[in-house]
Amino acid sequence: MTVAALEAEAFSHPLGCQTESDARLRRDYFRRTDAIIDVPWELSSGENFKYPQTTGRRSLLFRFTRPYKDMVATCGDPRVVRDFYRVLSLTAPPRILLRPQTVARALALRKQA
């Protein structure tokens, strides 16, 4: 539902620009929706690839992102876990999990465990 709402919002933006051609409106809309869809698609399909029986091509970054996601989700730090769930609920971009303080907190608590 979140993705549909974000796509509707992306659709409403170019409609306000009535001076543009239909082809340009379509191109702008699909460019915007591609960016919207990338995050939830990666979040959902990336989980499948943690199972060895899943076939298909894993992204080049999978080897690094999969363990990092697991570490962030299980580190036990309330701030880090809150940010992780913000990303999962699509209310924050994944890049917040790469903030230096987030990485440091996740690593510090993980080492203590």
N, C-alpha and C positions, 0 to 999 in steps of 0.2 A: 504494500500500500504506500509505503514511503517513496519508493521509486516512481510509482504512478503519479503521486502528488508532485514530486520534483520534475517529472516530465511534463505535467500539465503547466507547471510554472514556467518551464523552458519554452513551452508552446505559446504561452501568453505574451512573452517578451517580444518576439518578432512581429506579432500581430499588431502591436502598437506602431510599427514602422510601415505604414501602408504605402509608402513611396517606393518600397523595394519590389523587385520582380518576384514572381512565384518561385522561380528556380533559386533565387538567393534566399528566400524565406525557408525553403525546404533544406537547403544546404546548411543554413544557420541552425535550424532546428535539429538536424541530425548530428551536427558537430556538438551541440550542447547535450543531446541525449547520450551520445557516445561517452562523454565524460561522466555523465550521471550513472550510467550502467556499469562502467568499468569497476568501480569499487564494490558494489554488492556482488557482481559476478565473480570477482577475484576472491572475495570473502567466502562465498558459498562453494565455488568449484575448487578452490585451493584446499579446502578441508578434505575433499574426496581423495586428493593425491597423497594424503598421509598414510593411506592404506596401500600396502604393496600390490594387492591384487587389482588396483585401479589401473586401467590401461590409458594410454594417451601420453602426450608430450607434456612434461613438467616445464615450467618456465625456468630460465637460467637462475633466477633468484630464489627459487623454491628451497634449495638446500640451506639457505640462510634465513629466509622469512618464516618457514615452518617452525623451526626450533625457537625463534624469537617470539612468535605469537604464543607458543606454549609457555614460554618463560614468563611473558607479560601476564598471561591469563592466570598463572598459578603462583606468582611471586608473593602474594599476600599483602602487598602494599595497597591500602585503600585508594590512594590517589591514582596509582597506576591502573588498578583494576577498574576504577571509575572511568578513566580515559579509554580503556579497552572497550568497555561496554558502550561508551559514547560512539566509538567507531562502529561497533557492531550494530547499533541502532541507527546508524547513518546520520547522527546529529553532529558529528565532528569528522574531519578528514583523517585518513590513516597517518598522515605525516605527524600528527600530534604524538604518536607513539615513538617517534624518532627524536623528540626533543632531548637534549643532553640530560636534563634533570630526570626525565622519565627513564631513560636507559640506565642512568646511574642508580636510581632507586630500585629498579627491577634487578639489576645485577647485584647490588649490595644485599638485598634481602634473599636473593637466590643463593648467594654464597653462604649465608648464615644457616640456611636450611640443611 
